[in-house]
Amino acid sequence: MTTTAFYRRDRTQQPLPLSPGYKSTVLRAPLRPLHALEQTALEQSGPALGHTPLGPLDHDLIRNAATTGDALGERIYVFGRVLDENARPVPNALVEVWQANAAGRYAHVRDGYLAPLDPNFTGCGRCVSDADGRYLFRTIKPGPYPWPNNGSDWRPAHIHLSVFGEAFAQRLITQLYFEGDPLIPLCPIVNTIPDKTVIDRLVARLDMRNQEPFDCLAYRFDIVLRGRRQTHFENRTEGL
Amino acid sequence: MNDRLKETPSQTAGPYVHIGTAPQTIGRPALPNQPGPVIESNTGEVIVIEGRVIDGAGAPVRDAMLEIWQADGMGRVGDYGLFARATADFDTGTFRFQTVRPGPHAAGHAPHVAVLIFARGINIHLHTRMYFPEDREALAKDPDMRRLEPEAVATLVATEAGQTENGVPLYRFDIRLQGKNETVFFDI
């Protein structure tokens, strides 16, 4: 089994745990520093969730909860590659997504926003990356919605993503935003990331070449997971 | 080295994490091969782990989602490693895993369960470990635990809490996000 260590997580590229503009962090962010530990074979391996079969429509949120017809909204592909920090594709990564419907309402018992539910949409999807790390969802573009934070703040349109690579050390949950959304710079959750260039890496780009003509727009979003430290052995030309 | 790509930044899982990761907890069918809170394994003694994530005001975090990853009962990781996912109860905030007691997977290290915590207000998941109270000797020798103060180690050790209604050994593991007994969280 490979047990090469992963690069330490670069916390300068991550949101601040305590970000008072996002009020829920005030009582939930740990106040003591993290304690650094060496990895063991436990963190360097992970559950093989991307090796078990999924449902045939798990990646298609337009149809996977349809009862009377397709989900309502702007039809889009969300696609990209799962890579590691060494720019190698991560195959068999499990990507789970959840999102609000086109009106900005979640199909969740705890969401009381007045916008209507869509009887053909639950906003739950999954897919697994292929040998080149490619993944693809078909969905509708979620709507923005208000939430109580500093009065009525508004979330930009976003899709939640949960990613399992090959190791527990690579575990990641994040959100993707959509290019050009004027709510992005106003969002207290986005702004838990202090560096604008880092925020930009959460913005999916419109990709006209990958549209489905007369059907569906396309947004590209690449996901980068932690990579393993390079070894001399790996740098050698094969056969030498 | 500088041409390395940068890791995608994390964002909070938010309060609606159940839709995508645990639909069975909001009245929908589980998806095929969806991980849940119960691990089936015949490699060790079956145990139950119960607890709450507690915020800085002492309130339970009722929207938390937790994941565990551990060695099997024989101390094997990799393909033999065991994974489960549980969400906090909407009313009480209690989470509950059924698993098997892990064996030691690394020489000199006390057996433990890796625990990740996701929730609204947690911008990047928290990583902690649960150790077992009966492993006092192994904990005293564990190189990771020896670098921590005893009060810090204590935040990582579950308490024996009798048995479940089915006679399964029950461990209690509360995770405190802030305060005097703030749980130790790791950068691993």
Interface residues (C-beta under 8 A of the other chain):
Chain A: M1 Y7 R8 R9 D10 R11 Q13 Q14 P15 L16 P17 S19 Y22 K23 S24 T25 V26 L27 R28 A29 P30 L31 R32 L34 H35 A36 L37 E38 Q39 T40 A41 L42 E43 S45 G46 P47 A48 L49 T52 P53 L54 G55 D58 L83 D84 E85 N86 A87 E96 V97 W98 Q99 Y106 A107 H108 V109 R110 D111 T122 G123 C124 G125 R126 H160 S162 F168 A169 R171 L172 I173 T174 Q175 I189 V190 T192 I193 V198 I199 R201 L202 I223 V224 L225 R226 G227
Chain B: R4 L5 K6 E7 T8 P9 S10 Q11 T12 A13 G14 P15 Y16 V17 H18 I19 G20 T21 P23 I26 G27 R28 L31 P32 N33 P35 D55 G56 A57 A59 V61 D63 E67 W69 Q70 A71 V77 G78 D79 G81 F83 F90 H105 A106 H109 A114 L116 F118 A119 R120 G121 I122 N123 I124 H125 L126 D144 R147 L148 A152 L177 Q178 E182 T183 V184 F185 F186 D187 I188
